[in-house]
């Protein structure tokens, strides 16, 4: 039974990974259960062993996407001085690589346009994910000494998401690159981080 439970959990995780990728790239209304199960190497008939409905799958996939978003923040900031970590996160979020990674990028930007047409459960999971990401950024801003971190953090999230979404929407690559570059520069200026050069950032020594 233990093996069966572990196997089922691994299978569910594989389906969620494929669902998260497909939903980010195509939108929740343009993906089908059969296609997701096929990409996971499973039959359509096995779907209901893991999820009650497509809405249940979408909600769970949104949770999975925000786990990835937390990992992005962790990778950018962990082991670095707070100022350096914030710069690394801004640079990573507003990068060409993130812009082009529609299947693996931030769910806040990927799903924002679809949310008004999504079910209440999915919207609740999305809202909770946004709140968690905002809280992480708020915590980083507090460490940086921003007394109004609670006000800055949601605005910063909105600016990051807006800039990324706009950079993805325009048709000219040069225009898209300019949007990313200008937004990175403006955000760092706003936070008092304009003097930090990414090439000079090194991780802190960790206590083993």
C-alpha positions in Angstrom: 0.0 0.0 0.0 2.9 2.4 0.7 4.3 1.8 -2.7 0.8 2.4 -4.2 0.4 5.7 -2.4 3.8 6.9 -3.4 3.2 5.9 -7.0 -0.1 7.7 -7.0 1.5 10.8 -5.6 4.2 10.8 -8.2 1.7 10.3 -11.0 -0.4 13.2 -9.7 2.7 15.4 -9.6 3.5 14.5 -13.2 0.0 15.4 -14.3 0.2 18.7 -12.4 3.5 19.6 -14.0 2.1 19.0 -17.5 -1.1 20.9 -16.6 0.8 23.8 -15.2 3.0 24.0 -18.3 0.0 23.8 -20.7 -2.2 26.2 -18.8 0.6 28.8 -18.7 1.3 28.5 -22.4 -2.2 28.2 -23.8 -4.6 29.4 -21.1 -6.9 27.2 -19.0 -9.8 27.4 -21.5 -7.7 26.0 -24.4 -6.3 22.9 -22.7 -8.1 19.6 -22.4 -7.8 16.8 -19.9 -7.1 14.2 -22.6 -4.2 16.2 -24.0 -2.7 16.8 -20.5 -3.0 13.1 -19.6 -1.4 12.1 -22.9 1.6 14.5 -22.4 2.0 12.9 -18.9 2.1 9.5 -20.5 -1.2 8.4 -19.0 -4.7 7.5 -20.3 -7.6 9.8 -20.1 -9.5 7.2 -18.0 -7.0 7.5 -15.2 -7.7 11.2 -14.6 -10.5 10.8 -12.0 -8.2 8.7 -9.8 -6.4 12.0 -9.1 -8.9 14.9 -9.7 -12.6 15.4 -9.4 -12.9 17.6 -12.4 -11.0 19.8 -14.8 -11.7 22.7 -12.5 -10.1 20.8 -9.6 -7.1 20.1 -11.9 -6.7 23.8 -12.8 -6.9 24.9 -9.2 -4.3 22.4 -8.2 -2.1 23.3 -11.1 -2.2 27.0 -10.0 -0.9 25.9 -6.6 1.9 24.1 -8.4 2.7 27.2 -10.5 3.1 29.3 -7.4 5.4 26.8 -5.9 7.6 27.4 -8.9 7.3 31.2 -8.4 8.5 30.7 -4.8 11.4 28.7 -6.1 12.4 31.5 -8.5 12.4 34.0 -5.6 14.4 31.6 -3.4 17.0 31.0 -6.1 17.4 34.7 -6.7 17.7 35.8 -3.0 18.9 32.9 -0.9 22.6 33.2 0.1 22.9 36.8 -1.1 22.9 40.1 0.7 19.3 41.5 0.8 20.1 44.3 -1.7 21.9 42.0 -4.1 19.1 39.4 -3.8 16.4 42.0 -4.7 18.4 43.1 -7.7 18.9 39.5 -8.8 15.1 38.9 -8.5 14.2 42.0 -10.6 16.8 41.1 -13.2 15.6 37.5 -13.3 11.9 38.4 -13.5 12.4 41.0 -16.2 14.7 39.0 -18.3 14.5 37.8 -21.9 14.6 34.2 -20.6 11.6 34.7 -18.4 9.7 36.6 -21.1 10.2 33.7 -23.5 9.5 31.0 -20.9 5.7 31.1 -21.3 5.4 27.4 -20.3 7.4 27.8 -17.1 7.2 31.4 -16.1 5.4 33.3 -13.4 1.7 32.4 -13.1 0.8 35.9 -12.0 1.5 37.2 -15.5 0.6 34.1 -17.4 -3.0 33.8 -15.9 -4.0 37.5 -15.2 -5.9 37.9 -18.4 -7.8 34.6 -17.9 -8.8 35.1 -14.3 -12.1 37.0 -14.9 -13.4 33.9 -16.8 -12.1 31.3 -14.4 -14.0 29.5 -11.6 -14.1 30.8 -8.1 -11.8 28.0 -6.8 -9.1 28.8 -9.3 -9.4 32.5 -8.6 -9.1 31.9 -4.9 -6.0 29.8 -5.4 -4.6 32.5 -7.7 -5.3 35.2 -5.1 -3.7 33.2 -2.3 -0.6 32.6 -4.5 -0.3 36.3 -5.3 -0.6 37.1 -1.6 2.2 34.6 -0.7 4.5 36.1 -3.4 3.7 39.6 -2.3 4.5 38.7 1.3 7.9 37.3 0.4 8.8 40.5 -1.4 7.4 42.6 1.5 9.7 40.7 3.8 12.7 41.4 1.6 11.8 45.1 1.5 11.5 45.2 5.3 15.0 43.8 5.6 16.2 46.5 3.2 14.8 49.1 5.6 11.6 50.2 3.7 9.2 51.2 6.5 6.4 51.3 3.9 7.2 47.8 2.6 3.5 46.7 3.0 2.5 49.4 0.5 5.5 49.0 -1.9 5.3 45.2 -2.2 1.9 45.0 -4.0 2.8 47.9 -6.2 6.2 46.2 -7.1 4.4 42.9 -8.0 2.0 44.9 -10.2 4.9 46.7 -12.0 6.9 43.4 -12.5 3.8 41.6 -13.9 2.7 44.6 -16.0 6.2 45.0 -17.6 6.6 41.3 -18.3 3.1 41.1 -19.8 3.7 44.1 -22.0 7.1 42.8 -23.1 5.4 39.6 -24.2 2.5 41.3 -25.9 4.4 43.6 -28.3 5.5 42.2 -31.7 8.9 43.8 -32.2 11.8 42.1 -30.3 13.7 45.4 -29.9 10.7 47.1 -28.4 10.2 44.2 -26.0 13.8 44.3 -24.9 13.5 48.1 -24.3 10.5 47.6 -22.1 12.3 45.0 -20.0 15.5 47.1 -19.7 13.6 50.4 -18.9 11.5 48.6 -16.3 14.5 47.0 -14.6 16.2 50.3 -14.4 13.2 52.2 -13.1 12.4 49.6 -10.4 15.9 49.5 -9.1 16.0 53.3 -9.1 12.8 53.4 -7.1 14.1 51.0 -4.5 17.5 52.7 -4.2 19.3 49.8 -5.8 20.5 51.4 -9.0 24.2 51.4 -7.9 24.4 47.6 -7.7 26.1 45.8 -10.6 24.9 42.2 -11.1 28.4 41.1 -12.2 29.7 42.1 -8.8 27.1 40.2 -6.8 28.5 37.2 -4.9 26.7 34.8 -2.5 27.4 35.2 1.2 29.5 32.6 3.0 27.1 30.1 4.6 27.5 28.6 8.0 27.6 24.8 7.5 
